[in-house]
Amino acid sequence: MAQKGVELDRESFSCSICLDLLKDPVTIPCGHSYCMECIQSFWGEEDEEKIHSCPQCRQTFTARPVLVKNTMLAALMEELKRSGLQAAPADHCYAGAEDVACDVCTGRKLKAVKSCLFCVASFCEQHLQFHYDSAAFKKHKLVDPSKTLQDNMCSRHDEVMKMFCRTDQQCICFLCSVDQHKGHDTVSAAAERTERQRELEESRQIIQQRIQDAEKDVKLLEQEVKNIHVSADQTVEDCEKTFSQLIRLLQERSRDVEQQVRSQQQTEVSRVRELQEKLEQEIAELKRTDGQLEQLSHTEDHTEFLLSFPSLSALSESTHSSSFHTAPLRYFEDVTAAVSEARDKLQDILSETWTNISLRVTEVDVLLSQPEPTTRAAFFRYSCELTLDPNTVNQRLLLSDGNRKVTHMMTEQSYSGHPDRFTTLWQVLSRENLTGRCYWEVEMRGDVLVAVAYKNISRVGNWTVSGFGNNDKSWALRCSSNSYSFHHNNVQTPVSGPPSSRVGVFLDHTAGILSFYSVSETMTLLHRVQTTFTQPLLAGVWCNSWFLSGSSAEFMKLK
């Protein structure tokens, strides 16, 4: 109750505006007292028309009260300060529902600033002071305020649990260690804390490392989002340029056709006009002759008739054929048909390539690539039709079946010179670039290399420089009648697997995966490469000479 009385006294001498002890106290007409500065600030600037009121009782004053220092209260405040009485704690210093309350305070409890594990109690700043001042409390363990102090008490012996039983993995008091936990592996709580603290630090290190890794991944993903935007914008821009070029090309061809048609139109019209003029001249001549003959027919003098008749009756030959005929509106019909045929072919090409374009768009997969397919039907989703580039084929290789098949020949073929052609080795590359996810199958006969390579692989030089699988620009699987081997950067790796005349190749360019499969009734993985591809790839094959006829390889159409 004494503590409550002190608090009431403090509240009585506190300013209700600043909640501190009165400074330069003034008493207004209603009897309430305030710090002079506080009430002046509350009322604001002097204004005769403004109504002033008491902050506590709300009594109003028509005239602003004259503020005069209350000398009695001022003297009392000085005395209270000398006696050690302090201002009442502000409301935020009292313990709320979520706060730890001081166990010593009576009445309205203040917030605890520390809890003592030895006393099993929490103390406000005032009641904690004796822990600092008295030597008897120097060894007490002070911690941040805790609501679970009672959990530290042994329910059986009502003692602080300062021991830990490793056998039962629980905290115990000293009496427990010599009672029901006798013979168990027991240590002090401090020793167990030290051990657990070490484990905790190890766990924190793991967690912090995972956080760092995750934060790096987040940054990578943020960068990937930027890269996606940049790539998409660049692709749209490039495609717009390509389609614009295609549109311009079609417009140029349209203008060319129009100019040719108009030129031919003028030529044919000129020919017709020339013939028309000749016919009109012939008609005029015939009409003149007909008039003369008519006049002669009316001549009564027989001698004059006979003398004039031979010269008038002799007719000149006609300048046109009686078989001449017209074909209205059909002169340029073949041109229209030819343009329509070109349109149909272009539509077919766009229809065939549009599926491939759409597939390439849907295959975009950033860092979240799907697992590699496991069935042949699943691989078919990524199938692509490949053709071999005549500009790259070696002269000892023959292309056929729409440039999908290549056969080694005993004699050289008559190909024109081209800088992309393999001059030394019996190799050929595909026309199509390989990006994203792609799958294709190669039917083989004899000794064949099935490969992928960068476009800038050398086209001249020996096997090490330009041979598939013998440099860092190509990867190849060599397939013979009964064995396989993988080649890259002049390193050969033996490969085991069931022999088959057909090999399936799966490429995930983004994920850096290249897989070769033996294809028969089932698919068997022969070899898989995990790397980083820095450029688009081209498919390629190398065919060896084989007995009297050459090896062959054919890119199959997959359905």
ABEGO torsion letter per residue (X at the ends): XAAAAAAAAAAAABBAAAGBBBBGBBBBAAGBBBBAAAAAAAAEBBBAABBBBBAAAGBBBABBBBBBBBAAAAAAAAAAAAAGBBBBBBAAABBBAABBBBAABBEBBBBBABBBAAAGBBBBAAAAAAAAABAAAAABBBBBBBAAAAAABBAAAGBBBABBBAAAGBBBBAAAAABAABGBBBBBAAAAAAAAAAAAAAAAAAAAAAAAAAAAAAAAAAAAAAAAAAAAAAAAAAAAAAAAAAAAAAAAAAAAAAAAAAAAAAAAAAAAAAAAAAAAAAAAAAAAAAAAAAAAAABABAAAAAAAAAAAABBBBBABBAABBBBBGAAAAAAAAAAAAAAAAAAAAAAAAAAAAAAAAAABBBGABBBBBABAAAAAAABBBBBBBAAABBAABBBBGGGABBBBBABBBBBBBBAABBAABBBBBBABBBBEBBBBBBBBBEBBBBBBBBAABBABEBAAAABBGABAABBBBBBBAABBBBBBGGBBBBBBEBBBABBBBBBBAAAGBBBBBBBBABBBBABBBBBBBABBBBBBBBBBBBEABBBBBBBBBBX
